[in-house]
């Protein structure tokens, strides 16, 4: 009966990884990779939503600025069409312009711009008062 073993035999028995160790390490790596991937996908989605919100806000503000600039030329008693303002809309953002005359002041109009649709584009409402010089 042999009790003592040589160093060479001990090294031979413990050399390499077992299949269970390799599978456990692979599972841990997969979990970390899935976590990193889910975080990056969520961040990309948030960035895209923020970009769309910025575009809607910029477009709505551009409409208001164009109405303010052309207030003396536009007829506020008729519906204002986006084509009258000569603004580019390459993204196809839907927008609606509402005009109401202020009852107390005859030359002041309440302008409300609603841009976006709430589905593909975030919904944004901007409003202002415009004074028309007659």
N, C-alpha and C positions, 0 to 999 in steps of 0.2 A: 504494500500500500504506500502510495506516494502522497505526501502532504504538501510539500513545497513545490511550487512550480517556477519555472524560469520566467524571466522578464519577457523573453521573446514570446512565450505562449500567452501571457496576459495581454500583450499588445495585439496579437493576432485576434484574440477573442473580442476585443473592444474596438477594433478598427472599423471605420465607416459608420453610416447611419442606418438605423433600422427602417423598415418600411413605415412603421407607425410614426416615427419622428419626422420623416419626410412628409407624410400626409398632413400631420399637424402643422408643420411649418407652412406648407402650401395653403392650407385653409386660413391661417392667420394672414398671409400675404393677400389672399383673395378678399378677405373681409376689409382689409385696409384699402385695397384698390377700389372696392365698391363704395366705401365711405368717401374717398377722395373724388370719385366720379360723380356721386350724387351731389356733393357740395359744389362741384364745378358746373354741373348742369343747372342747379338752382341759381347760382350766381349769374350764369349766362341768361337765364330767363328774366331775372330781375333787371339786368342791364338792358335787355331788349325792351321790357315794359317801361323803364325810365326813359329810354330813347324815344319811344312812341309818345309818351306823355310830354316830353320836351317839344316834339314836332307839332303836336296838337296845340300846345300853348303858344308856340311861336306863330303858327298859322292864324289862330284866333286873334292874337294881338296885332298881327299884320293887317287883318281885316279891319279892326277898330282904327288903326292908324290911317289906313287908306280912306276910311269914311270921314275921319276928322280932317284929312288933307283936302278932300273933295267936297266938303260940306256945303260950300256955296254953289257948286255945280249940280249936285245930286238933288233929285226930287224926292223928298221924304214922304210925300203923300202917296207915292206908288211903291210897290215892293222893290227893294234893292237887290239886284242880281249880282252874283259873284263875278260874272263876266264884265259888268260895268266897272268894277274896281281894277281890272287888269292885273290880277295877282296870279302867279304861277302856283299850281297845286299838283306837283308831280306824284305825290304819294296818294292822291285820291281821297283826302280827308273830307268827310261830309261836314257841311257847315250850314247853319240856318241863321238868317239875320232878321230880327224883329225890330220894328220902329214904331214908337208911340209918341204922340205929341203930348207934351206936358200941359195940363189944363190951366195952371196958374200963369205960365209964361208962354206967350205965343211963338217966340222964336227959338225955344228950347225943345229938343227932342231926346227921348230916352232910347238909346240903342242897346240892344242885347244880342250878343253873338254866342251861338251854341255850336261848338266844334266837337267832332267825334261822334261816335254812335253808342258807346258803352260796351260794344262787343269786341270788334277788332281794334278800335281806337278808344282810349279813355275819354269819357265825357267831360267837357269843360265848358263852363258858362262865364262869359265876361260881359260887363255892362259899363256904360258910360253915358254922360250927358253931352250933347253936342248943341252948340248955339249956331244957328244959321243966320248970317247977315243978309238982310233983304236989300 
